[in-house]
């Protein structure tokens, strides 16, 4: 098993972490605990880096109507130089190509041991390996990493890595100094270097670090300057000063979307080591504290509303590859530029060097170069419809639940978002209908105001009050009701729970299911009389991401969780009783998140993504086809519906004529849609998957999305409503009409 690189840390290889992840099955599946080469559908290695293209609208679903134009401003905050390239890209490149403002903040200098060289010599590498006794120069290495980042951003934005930058000093709101870089000719593209000292170890005890500062093990964290930067005098920050600094960045750049690293990555089952770099999640927790303050300003209208996206870190490299060949190759090319892999052919004009040579050779990038996974914002159930055609959209703005309402009528307009009062709501929100017609919203909430000792995530819900279905106001929903958490505490699992999946059976029983830091599922049930039972462990091994749940037409509950190798299932009969499982589905490795919907009296239908291509897959699953322990499994027929090599969940809407409207993110970050007839695609004697994919027509919208789309069936024959949030924080909506839409409009 080849060693796996560790982005954003001084020690680029970590054998025990890799071994532990493999033991969990989280570096297995299609990756086989090795890197993945980009291939075409026949498995042939593809050479050469294709050009990156901007999103272009095509096809009938992209619009009748004018081109959608958005006005977003994105702020990315990461711990180390390169965390954005590994874990947020290709979305970084998508924003750069959009022409909209993008600012990336690097909290630490990523100075490591100061030696800018591979850990060991590799045949064919352009840079010599470090020699025993090399002492290094942290300021010089930090400068080299900055040079690599600037080259990578310039190349993504302009095609020319040599495009110059203007480097200036920024006095921060926390009393320190940062470096502000602006790409010449592109004043909307900026890099901010907060120049703080990094931990220098993934899991080691380093009190003088972001995590030490967050926990209170040190009262001040020092700076690490670079050898050629404009900031020439060192400084220290306290815990409060760092939060002030981040709030100052938010006020200065006024983002409509904030991208950050996962604040709750969990621990490994074996040994309890962090599953991500301590700088990654500690930095993200400081961002959460800043957002709690800044969200109050946004909620009062002093600054723009904003959405938040969080991204999986090191775990991403061990899961099945998400990105299609072209997108993965583009991402890998950017990493090559950052790592200065062509050092022998391209001299450098800077004394410190032009990139991070610890990332040489090229194959160390694999795994992370082929993946991107959000750890929040992937719900596809946030749009609800009334029998009269009224619509309600539920999202999260400024850390609060946002309710939007559209009355029935062809010329009705969407209301402005109304924010519910509870704070700290995480991005993923699940909406379910109760038997009495009301809507319940389930999600997770992060509690930060109690300081490090009280930091926690909890599952919770809020329910519409009787008569509040059309109110579209805070009075329409009750207060946030905490359901607690199956995690014993932050120190035990770093508060690592997934967003809840939820389903309601015909008798009114509500079941909420989450993945825990042990990579298993746990459920909490609300009985028809309103009583919530305690959390109950459901088991499973190696489950990752968010679970999915649905009820078939006969009232049977299905719950699914994906591992790196397959999909596991849990069921509960219509007559009630506890969930049983996990059962084998026989499905191959997939990427998600999973989407599951009712499909007839005795089955549900899953939608997911194919590893390595991003194609949309579908399979019909019934209880009779699930395996029992030690028993046979009848694998469901999986149909490949094609798609533009995208990633993320698939919104699924059943049309009145029996066909299905699919909506999902495309490789370029915009929305793609298709109408398919899945009944014939997964029936006995169905055509081959390649044939199905070839005849499905996918169309594009042409604007970048935040989170996942959602759809509902409309009140008229053949109609459906589709909505998605833009990066500008606004809701975008379209209604189908015959063969296409009546045009996208901003709510």
Residue pairs with C-beta under 8 A, 6 or more apart in sequence:
1 18
1 22
1 33
1 34
2 34
2 35
2 363
3 13
3 15
3 18
4 13
4 14
4 18
4 27
4 35
4 317
4 318
4 364
4 367
5 12
5 13
5 359
5 364
5 365
5 368
6 12
6 13
6 14
6 17
6 202
6 277
6 314
7 80
7 82
7 83
7 85
7 86
7 87
7 313
7 314
7 368
8 78
8 79
8 80
8 81
8 82
8 83
8 86
8 110
8 277
8 279
8 280
9 80
9 112
9 198
9 200
9 201
9 202
9 277
9 279
10 110
10 111
10 112
10 113
10 198
10 200
10 201
10 358
11 112
11 119
11 200
11 201
11 202
12 119
12 358
12 359
12 364
13 119
14 202
16 271
16 273
17 202
17 203
17 268
17 273
17 314
18 27
18 33
18 318
20 268
20 269
20 270
20 271
20 273
21 27
21 268
21 275
21 315
21 318
22 28
22 33
22 318
23 270
24 268
24 269
24 270
24 519
24 541
24 542
25 541
25 542
25 563
25 564
25 565
26 315
26 318
26 319
26 519
26 542
26 544
26 564
27 33
27 317
27 318
27 564
28 318
28 564
28 565
29 319
29 320
29 563
29 564
29 565
29 589
29 611
30 36
30 320
30 321
30 564
30 589
30 611
30 612
31 318
31 319
31 320
31 321
31 367
31 564
33 318
35 363
35 366
35 367
36 321
36 366
36 367
36 370
36 612
37 45
37 366
38 45
38 46
38 325
38 328
38 329
38 332
38 370
38 612
39 45
39 46
39 325
39 612
40 46
40 325
41 613
41 690
46 325
46 329
49 329
49 330
49 332
49 333
50 326
50 329
50 330
52 93
52 97
52 156
52 330
53 668
54 97
54 98
54 668
55 94
55 98
55 666
55 668
55 669
55 670
55 700
55 701
55 702
55 703
55 704
56 700
56 702
57 63
57 67
57 670
57 699
57 700
57 701
57 702
58 699
58 700
59 697
59 698
59 699
59 700
60 699
60 739
60 740
60 741
61 673
61 674
61 675
61 699
61 701
61 740
61 741
62 699
62 700
62 701
62 702
63 701
63 702
63 734
63 740
63 741
63 743
63 744
64 737
64 740
64 741
64 742
64 743
65 741
65 742
65 743
65 744
65 745
66 743
67 702
68 701
68 702
68 703
68 726
68 732
68 744
68 746
69 703
70 100
70 703
70 704
70 726
70 727
70 728
70 730
71 100
71 256
71 728
72 95
72 98
72 100
72 101
72 256
72 257
72 704
72 726
72 727
72 728
72 729
73 100
73 101
73 102
73 103
73 253
73 254
73 255
73 256
73 257
73 304
73 728
74 95
74 100
74 101
74 102
74 103
74 255
74 256
74 257
74 258
74 259
74 727
75 103
75 104
75 105
75 249
75 250
75 253
75 255
75 257
75 258
75 259
76 84
76 88
76 92
76 102
76 103
76 104
76 105
76 258
76 259
76 260
77 104
77 105
77 107
77 246
77 249
77 258
77 259
77 260
77 261
77 283
77 284
77 287
78 84
78 87
78 88
78 104
78 105
78 106
78 107
78 260
78 261
78 280
78 283
79 106
79 107
79 108
79 198
79 210
79 261
79 277
79 279
79 280
79 282
79 283
79 284
80 106
80 107
80 108
80 110
80 198
80 277
80 279
80 280
81 106
81 109
81 110
81 142
81 145
81 146
81 148
81 149
81 356
82 110
82 145
82 148
82 149
82 335
82 338
82 356
82 359
83 106
83 261
83 280
83 313
84 92
84 104
85 92
85 149
85 152
85 331
85 334
85 335
85 338
86 335
86 365
86 368
86 369
87 261
87 311
87 312
87 313
87 316
87 368
87 372
88 259
88 311
88 372
89 331
89 334
89 372
90 323
90 327
90 330
90 331
90 372
90 667
90 669
91 259
91 309
91 372
91 669
92 102
92 104
92 156
93 156
93 330
93 331
93 334
94 668
94 669
94 704
95 102
95 704
95 727
96 102
96 153
96 156
96 157
96 189
97 156
97 157
98 704
99 188
100 188
100 727
101 188
101 189
101 190
101 253
102 188
102 189
102 190
103 189
103 190
103 191
103 192
103 249
103 253
103 255
104 153
104 190
104 191
104 192
105 192
105 194
105 246
105 249
106 149
106 191
106 192
106 193
106 194
107 194
107 196
107 210
107 279
107 283
107 286
108 194
108 195
108 196
108 197
108 198
108 210
108 224
108 279
108 283
109 138
109 142
109 145
109 193
109 195
109 196
109 197
109 198
109 223
109 224
109 225
109 226
110 142
110 145
110 198
111 138
111 139
111 141
111 142
111 197
111 198
111 200
111 224
112 136
112 138
112 141
112 198
112 200
112 358
113 136
113 138
113 141
113 200
114 135
114 136
114 137
114 138
114 139
114 140
114 141
115 130
115 134
115 135
115 136
115 141
115 358
116 136
116 140
116 141
116 144
116 352
116 353
116 356
116 357
116 358
117 127
117 128
117 129
117 130
117 134
117 357
117 358
118 125
118 127
118 128
118 129
118 130
118 357
118 358
118 360
118 361
119 129
119 130
119 358
120 129
121 128
121 129
122 129
122 360
122 361
124 361
125 360
125 361
126 340
126 341
126 342
126 343
126 344
126 360
127 340
127 343
127 357
127 360
137 227
138 224
139 224
139 225
139 226
139 227
140 226
140 227
140 351
140 352
140 353
141 352
142 224
142 225
142 226
142 227
143 226
143 227
143 228
143 229
143 350
143 352
143 353
144 350
144 352
144 353
144 354
144 355
144 356
144 357
145 355
145 356
146 193
146 226
146 229
147 348
147 350
147 352
147 353
147 354
147 355
148 337
148 338
148 339
148 340
148 354
148 355
148 356
149 191
149 338
150 165
150 181
150 191
151 161
151 162
151 337
151 338
151 340
151 354
151 355
152 161
152 334
152 335
152 337
152 338
153 183
153 189
153 191
154 160
154 161
154 162
154 163
154 165
154 183
155 161
155 334
155 337
156 334
157 163
157 183
157 186
157 189
158 183
158 185
158 186
161 337
163 183
163 184
163 185
163 186
164 184
165 181
165 182
165 183
165 184
165 191
166 181
166 182
166 184
167 179
167 180
167 181
167 229
167 230
168 179
168 180
168 181
168 182
168 230
169 177
169 178
169 179
169 180
169 230
169 231
170 177
170 178
170 179
170 180
170 192
171 177
172 178
172 194
172 244
172 245
172 248
172 249
173 244
173 245
173 247
173 248
173 249
173 251
174 237
174 240
174 241
174 242
174 243
174 244
174 245
174 248
175 235
175 237
175 241
175 244
176 194
176 195
176 223
176 235
176 236
176 237
176 241
176 245
177 195
177 231
177 233
177 235
178 192
178 193
178 194
178 195
178 231
178 245
179 191
179 192
179 193
179 195
179 226
179 229
179 230
179 231
180 190
180 191
180 192
180 193
181 190
181 191
181 192
181 193
182 189
182 190
183 189
183 190
190 253
192 249
193 226
193 229
193 231
194 245
195 223
195 224
195 225
195 226
195 229
195 231
196 210
196 221
196 222
196 223
196 224
196 237
196 242
197 208
197 209
197 221
197 222
197 223
197 224
198 209
198 210
198 224
198 279
199 206
199 209
199 210
199 211
199 212
199 277
199 278
199 279
200 206
200 209
201 278
202 273
202 274
202 277
202 278
203 273
203 274
203 278
206 212
206 278
207 217
207 218
208 218
208 221
208 222
209 218
209 221
209 278
209 279
209 282
210 221
210 278
210 279
210 282
210 283
210 286
211 278
211 279
211 281
211 282
212 218
212 221
213 220
213 221
213 237
213 238
213 239
213 242
213 282
214 239
214 282
214 285
214 286
214 452
215 452
216 239
216 452
219 238
219 239
220 236
220 237
220 238
221 236
221 237
221 242
222 234
222 235
222 236
223 231
223 234
223 235
223 236
223 237
225 231
225 232
225 234
226 352
227 351
227 352
228 350
228 351
228 352
237 245
242 286
243 286
243 289
243 290
243 293
246 286
246 287
246 289
246 290
247 290
247 293
247 294
250 258
250 290
250 291
250 294
250 303
251 294
251 297
251 303
254 303
254 304
255 304
255 306
256 304
256 305
256 306
256 307
256 727
256 728
256 729
257 306
257 307
257 308
257 309
257 706
257 727
257 728
257 729
258 287
258 291
258 306
258 307
258 308
258 309
259 308
259 309
259 310
259 311
260 284
260 287
260 288
260 308
260 309
260 310
260 311
261 276
261 280
261 281
261 283
261 284
261 310
261 311
261 313
262 276
262 280
262 281
262 284
262 310
262 311
262 312
262 313
262 375
263 281
263 284
263 285
263 287
263 288
263 310
263 446
264 281
264 375
264 446
264 457
264 494
264 495
264 496
264 497
265 274
265 275
265 276
265 280
265 281
265 312
265 313
265 314
265 315
265 494
265 496
266 275
266 493
266 494
266 496
266 517
267 273
267 274
267 275
267 492
267 493
267 494
267 496
267 517
268 274
268 275
269 518
269 519
274 281
274 494
275 313
275 314
275 315
275 494
275 496
276 313
276 314
276 315
277 313
277 314
280 313
281 313
281 494
284 310
285 448
285 455
288 446
288 448
289 448
291 308
291 399
292 399
292 423
292 424
292 448
292 449
294 303
295 306
295 398
295 399
295 400
295 423
296 423
297 303
298 304
298 305
298 306
298 397
298 398
299 398
299 400
299 419
304 729
305 397
305 398
305 402
305 417
305 729
306 397
306 398
306 729
307 377
307 395
307 396
307 397
307 427
307 706
307 707
307 725
307 727
307 729
308 376
308 377
308 396
308 399
308 427
309 374
309 376
309 377
309 427
309 706
309 707
310 374
310 375
310 376
310 377
310 427
311 372
311 373
311 374
311 375
312 373
312 374
312 375
315 544
316 367
316 368
316 371
316 372
316 373
317 367
317 368
317 371
318 367
318 564
319 371
319 373
319 544
319 564
319 591
320 564
320 589
320 590
320 591
320 611
320 612
321 328
321 367
321 370
321 371
321 591
321 611
321 612
322 370
322 371
322 372
322 373
322 591
322 609
322 611
322 614
322 647
323 331
323 370
323 371
323 372
323 614
323 645
323 647
323 667
324 612
324 613
324 614
324 645
324 646
324 667
325 612
325 613
325 645
326 645
326 667
327 614
327 645
327 667
328 369
328 370
331 369
331 370
332 362
332 365
332 366
332 369
332 370
335 359
335 365
335 369
336 342
336 362
336 365
337 355
338 355
338 356
338 359
339 355
339 356
339 357
339 359
339 360
339 362
339 365
340 346
340 348
340 353
340 354
340 355
340 356
340 357
340 360
341 355
341 359
341 360
341 361
341 362
343 354
343 355
343 357
343 360
346 354
348 354
359 365
370 612
372 647
373 545
373 647
374 648
374 707
376 426
376 427
376 428
376 499
377 396
377 427
377 428
377 706
377 707
377 708
378 428
378 499
378 546
378 593
378 648
378 649
378 707
378 708
379 428
379 429
379 430
379 431
379 499
379 649
379 707
379 708
379 710
380 595
380 649
380 650
380 651
380 652
380 708
380 709
380 710
380 711
381 430
381 431
381 432
381 710
382 393
382 394
382 395
382 429
382 430
382 431
382 710
383 391
383 392
383 393
383 394
383 431
383 710
383 711
383 712
383 721
383 723
384 391
384 392
384 393
384 394
384 431
384 433
384 439
384 712
385 391
385 392
385 712
385 713
385 714
385 715
385 721
386 392
386 408
386 469
386 470
387 715
388 408
388 715
389 408
389 409
389 714
389 715
389 716
390 405
390 406
390 407
390 408
390 470
391 405
391 406
391 414
391 712
391 721
391 723
391 733
392 403
392 404
392 405
392 406
392 439
392 472
393 403
393 404
393 405
393 406
393 414
393 710
393 723
393 731
393 733
393 747
394 401
394 402
394 403
394 404
394 429
394 431
394 439
394 441
395 401
395 402
395 404
395 417
395 429
395 707
395 725
395 731
396 402
396 425
396 426
396 427
396 428
396 429
396 443
397 417
397 419
397 729
398 419
399 423
399 424
399 425
400 419
400 420
400 421
400 422
400 423
400 425
401 419
401 420
401 422
401 425
401 429
401 441
401 443
401 462
401 477
402 417
402 418
402 419
402 420
403 417
403 418
403 419
403 420
403 472
403 473
403 476
403 477
404 414
404 415
404 416
404 417
404 418
404 472
404 731
404 747
405 414
405 415
405 470
405 472
406 412
406 413
406 414
406 415
406 733
406 747
407 470
408 715
413 747
414 731
414 733
414 747
415 472
417 731
418 472
418 473
418 474
419 474
420 462
420 474
420 477
420 480
421 474
421 479
422 445
422 462
422 479
422 480
424 445
424 446
424 447
424 448
425 443
425 444
425 445
425 480
426 443
426 444
426 445
426 446
426 457
426 499
427 707
428 443
428 444
428 499
428 546
429 441
429 442
429 443
430 441
430 442
430 443
430 499
430 500
430 501
430 502
431 439
431 440
431 441
431 442
432 439
432 440
432 442
432 502
432 503
432 504
432 510
433 439
433 440
433 504
434 440
434 463
434 504
434 508
434 510
435 504
435 506
435 507
435 508
436 466
437 469
438 463
438 464
438 465
438 466
438 468
438 469
439 463
439 464
439 469
440 461
440 462
440 463
440 464
440 502
440 504
440 510
441 461
441 462
441 463
441 477
442 459
442 460
442 461
442 500
442 502
442 512
443 459
443 460
443 461
443 499
443 500
444 457
444 458
444 459
444 460
444 497
444 499
444 500
444 514
445 457
445 458
445 460
445 480
445 482
446 455
446 456
446 457
446 495
447 454
447 455
447 456
447 457
447 458
448 455
455 490
455 495
456 485
456 487
456 489
456 490
456 495
457 485
457 487
457 495
457 497
458 482
458 483
458 484
458 485
459 482
459 483
459 484
459 485
459 497
459 500
459 512
459 514
459 524
460 480
460 481
460 482
460 483
461 480
461 481
461 483
461 512
462 477
462 478
462 479
462 480
462 481
463 477
463 478
463 481
464 476
464 477
464 478
465 475
465 476
465 477
465 478
468 475
468 476
468 477
469 476
470 476
483 512
483 524
483 532
484 524
484 535
485 495
485 497
485 514
485 535
486 497
486 514
486 516
486 522
486 524
486 535
486 537
487 493
487 495
487 496
487 497
487 516
487 517
492 517
493 516
493 517
493 518
494 517
495 517
496 516
496 517
497 514
497 515
497 516
497 517
498 514
498 515
498 545
498 546
498 547
499 514
499 546
500 512
500 513
500 514
501 512
501 513
501 514
501 546
501 547
501 548
501 549
501 559
502 510
502 511
502 512
502 513
502 549
503 510
503 511
503 549
503 550
503 551
503 557
503 559
504 510
504 511
504 551
505 511
505 551
505 555
505 557
505 572
505 574
505 576
506 551
506 555
506 574
507 528
507 555
507 576
508 528
509 525
509 526
509 527
509 528
509 576
510 525
510 526
511 523
511 524
511 525
511 526
511 549
511 557
511 559
511 572
511 579
512 523
512 524
512 525
512 526
513 521
513 522
513 523
513 538
513 547
513 549
513 559
514 521
514 522
514 523
514 547
515 521
515 522
515 543
515 544
515 545
515 546
515 547
515 561
516 522
516 537
519 540
519 541
519 542
519 543
519 544
520 537
520 538
520 539
520 540
520 541
520 543
521 537
521 538
521 539
521 540
521 543
521 547
521 559
521 561
521 570
521 582
522 535
522 536
522 537
522 538
523 535
523 536
523 538
523 559
523 579
524 532
524 533
524 534
524 535
524 536
525 532
525 533
525 536
526 532
526 533
527 533
536 578
538 559
538 570
538 579
538 581
538 582
539 581
539 582
540 561
540 563
540 568
540 581
540 582
541 563
542 563
542 564
542 565
543 561
543 562
543 563
543 568
544 562
544 563
544 564
545 561
545 562
545 592
545 593
545 594
546 592
546 593
546 594
547 559
547 560
547 561
547 594
548 559
548 560
548 561
548 592
548 593
548 594
548 595
548 596
548 606
549 557
549 558
549 559
549 560
549 596
550 557
550 558
550 596
550 597
550 598
550 604
551 557
551 558
551 598
551 604
552 558
552 598
552 599
552 600
552 601
552 602
552 603
552 604
552 622
553 598
553 600
553 601
553 602
554 574
554 601
554 602
555 574
556 571
556 572
556 573
556 574
556 602
556 623
557 571
557 572
557 579
558 569
558 570
558 571
558 596
558 604
558 621
558 623
559 569
559 570
559 571
559 579
559 581
560 567
560 568
560 569
560 570
560 585
560 594
560 596
560 606
560 621
561 567
561 568
561 570
561 582
562 568
562 590
562 591
562 592
562 593
562 594
562 608
563 589
564 589
565 589
566 584
566 585
566 586
566 587
566 588
566 589
567 585
567 587
567 590
567 594
567 606
567 608
568 581
568 582
568 583
568 584
568 585
569 581
569 582
569 583
569 584
569 585
569 621
569 626
570 579
570 580
570 581
570 582
570 583
571 579
571 580
571 581
571 583
571 623
571 626
572 578
572 579
572 580
583 626
583 627
583 628
584 626
584 627
584 633
585 621
585 625
585 626
585 627
585 633
585 635
585 636
586 625
586 627
586 633
586 634
586 635
586 636
587 606
587 619
587 635
587 636
587 638
588 638
589 611
590 608
590 609
590 610
590 611
590 617
591 608
591 609
591 610
591 611
591 614
591 647
592 608
592 609
592 649
593 648
593 649
594 606
594 607
594 608
594 649
595 606
595 607
595 608
595 649
595 650
595 651
595 652
596 604
596 605
596 606
596 607
597 604
597 605
597 607
597 652
597 654
598 604
598 605
599 605
599 620
602 622
602 623
602 624
603 620
603 621
603 622
603 623
604 620
604 621
604 622
605 618
605 619
605 620
605 621
605 652
605 678
605 682
606 618
606 619
606 620
606 621
607 616
607 617
607 618
607 649
607 650
607 652
607 662
608 616
608 617
608 618
608 650
609 615
609 616
609 617
609 646
609 647
609 648
609 650
610 616
610 617
610 640
613 645
614 643
614 644
614 645
614 646
614 647
614 667
615 640
615 641
615 642
615 643
615 645
615 693
616 640
616 641
616 642
616 643
616 650
616 662
616 664
617 638
617 639
617 640
617 641
618 638
618 639
618 641
618 678
618 681
618 682
619 636
619 637
619 638
619 639
619 682
620 636
620 637
620 678
620 682
621 636
624 634
625 633
625 634
625 635
625 636
626 633
627 633
627 634
636 682
637 682
637 683
637 684
637 686
638 682
638 689
639 678
639 681
639 682
639 686
639 689
639 692
640 689
640 690
640 692
640 693
641 662
641 674
641 676
641 678
641 681
641 692
641 693
641 696
642 674
642 692
642 693
642 694
642 696
642 698
643 664
643 666
643 672
643 674
643 696
643 698
644 666
644 667
644 668
644 672
644 698
644 700
645 666
645 667
646 664
646 665
646 666
646 667
646 672
647 665
647 667
648 664
648 665
648 708
649 664
649 708
650 662
650 663
650 664
651 662
651 663
651 664
651 708
651 709
651 710
651 711
651 722
652 660
652 661
652 662
652 711
653 660
653 661
653 662
653 663
653 711
653 712
653 713
653 720
653 722
654 660
654 661
654 713
655 661
655 675
655 713
655 718
655 719
655 720
655 736
656 713
656 717
656 718
656 719
657 717
657 718
658 677
658 679
659 675
659 676
659 677
659 678
660 675
660 676
660 677
660 678
661 673
661 674
661 675
661 711
661 720
661 722
661 736
662 673
662 674
662 675
662 676
663 671
663 672
663 673
663 709
663 711
663 722
663 724
664 671
664 672
664 708
664 709
665 671
665 672
665 705
665 708
665 709
666 672
666 698
666 700
668 700
669 704
669 705
670 700
670 701
670 702
670 703
670 704
670 705
671 700
671 701
671 703
671 705
671 709
671 724
672 698
672 699
672 700
672 701
673 698
673 699
673 701
673 722
674 696
674 697
674 698
674 699
676 696
680 686
681 687
681 692
686 692
701 744
703 726
703 732
703 744
704 726
704 727
705 724
705 725
705 726
705 727
706 724
706 725
706 726
706 727
706 729
707 724
707 725
708 724
709 722
709 723
709 724
710 722
710 723
710 724
711 720
711 721
711 722
711 723
712 720
712 721
713 719
713 720
713 721
714 720
714 721
714 735
714 736
718 736
718 738
719 735
719 736
719 737
720 735
720 736
721 733
721 734
721 735
721 736
722 733
722 734
722 735
722 736
722 741
723 731
723 732
723 733
723 734
723 747
724 731
724 732
725 731
725 732
726 732
726 746
730 746
730 747
731 746
731 747
732 744
732 745
732 746
732 747
733 744
733 745
733 746
733 747
734 741
734 742
734 743
734 744
734 745
735 741
735 742
736 742
